[in-house]
């Protein structure tokens, strides 16, 4: 790393703080899972089945947080310095990472509640999907900013970093679409979540073909 880094823009300190926020957020996800009362233990199986949406949301949130953290870790391993833009992008990134346990718990409670209005389900679904979308979009913006401002090390795999940027942007747009469609199509938008690996594979596939065509 260069020795003329501006105070407050040290990549190591930003990375350590980000790791701490993600570790706390990923732990708090489990605390938002519904817990049966003493009376409900007699029918624990039906109780867990009734709240299956909460556990699905937990798994999805866990995987998305893990994916975002790994992408962030990979990016920072290839940085030689940071910029004010990248530092600013950490504000919404960490804001939504810290908010995700609440959004996950809210979606889980709505799916397990009785006689909930469709509007309430739409709001909870949009909150959860939108939070996930912002995580992905912020991570994609971090990659794009690092590449555009040439902040990466000489050893960095620029093509792979560009692919990572496109993957994060693509997943972010997919989950943002799910958040928007939560209002007119609340029952169907959750299926868009399942398209996440398809979008990832598609972007990686076309990026590899694009890079291969340029090197011919």
VENBEL-V955872 format. One record per pair of residues at least 6 apart in sequence whose C-alpha atoms are under 6 Angstrom apart, sorted by sequence separation. I is the first residue (numbers start at 1). J is the second residue. If there is no record, write none. Layout:
i->{I & I}
j->{J & J}
This chain:
i->{182 & 178 & 107 & 143 & 104 & 103 & 140 & 140 & 140 & 136 & 137 & 167 & 96 & 137 & 136 & 133 & 93 & 133 & 133 & 93 & 129 & 130 & 57 & 130 & 129 & 126 & 54 & 53 & 86 & 126 & 53 & 122 & 51 & 122 & 50 & 122 & 81 & 80 & 29 & 79 & 80 & 9 & 25 & 32 & 79 & 80 & 78 & 79 & 78 & 78 & 1}
j->{189 & 189 & 124 & 165 & 128 & 128 & 165 & 168 & 169 & 168 & 169 & 200 & 131 & 172 & 172 & 172 & 135 & 175 & 176 & 138 & 175 & 176 & 104 & 179 & 179 & 179 & 108 & 108 & 142 & 182 & 111 & 182 & 112 & 183 & 112 & 186 & 151 & 151 & 101 & 151 & 152 & 82 & 98 & 105 & 152 & 153 & 152 & 153 & 153 & 156 & 80}
